[in-house]
Amino acid sequence: IPNVQGKRVLDLGSSSGLFSLEMARMGAREVLGIDRNESIKHHSTRVPPSQDVIAQANFVKKSFELLYDTVYPIRYIPHDIGYLDSLNLGKFDFILAANVIYHELEKMPELLRQLGKMTDHVVLQTCLAHGGSLGKWASVSRHVDILLEVGFTHIEIDAPEGYALPVIIAHK
């Protein structure tokens, strides 16, 4: 994660909010986490479990705020990331998307194009353990090709040998 001190950050696919929380603790001035609630389904699975991930993230945030007697500048929004543009969120200094972008399947290029309009710096994580069509979209080369196509010019890949969760860092 880059230096987020004083930055506006988007945590796309925030899950239980641990990355959002850590970025707030690192000094981000605003962290916006987006994930699903029980009415939003993954595009890559037919029958996902009904789960309110945003409620979990808010619970974790509140627990840490009580533990450390502070208030973190984090807000969570339940939303289908396939329709991110409908939120009109503005610009971010940094966007983190861990293990989520490729779940959009054929909508992945459009989502990365949207992210490219929202920031000059993204950090993505993918999972090479997937097979089938999800595995095709989760490939590092697919991510890199699309990132270059949508205007990112500097790409670094952190993928130690045998590690199935490579990180892709892209800048303009």
Salt bridges, closest charged atoms under 4 A:
GLU30 OE1 - ARG8 NE 2.77
GLU30 OE1 - ARG29 NH1 4.00
GLU65 OE2 - LYS61 NZ 2.80
ASP80 OD1 - HIS43 NE2 3.13
GLU104 OE1 - HIS43 NE2 3.39
GLU110 OE1 - ARG113 NH1 3.35
GLU149 OE2 - ARG113 NH2 3.26
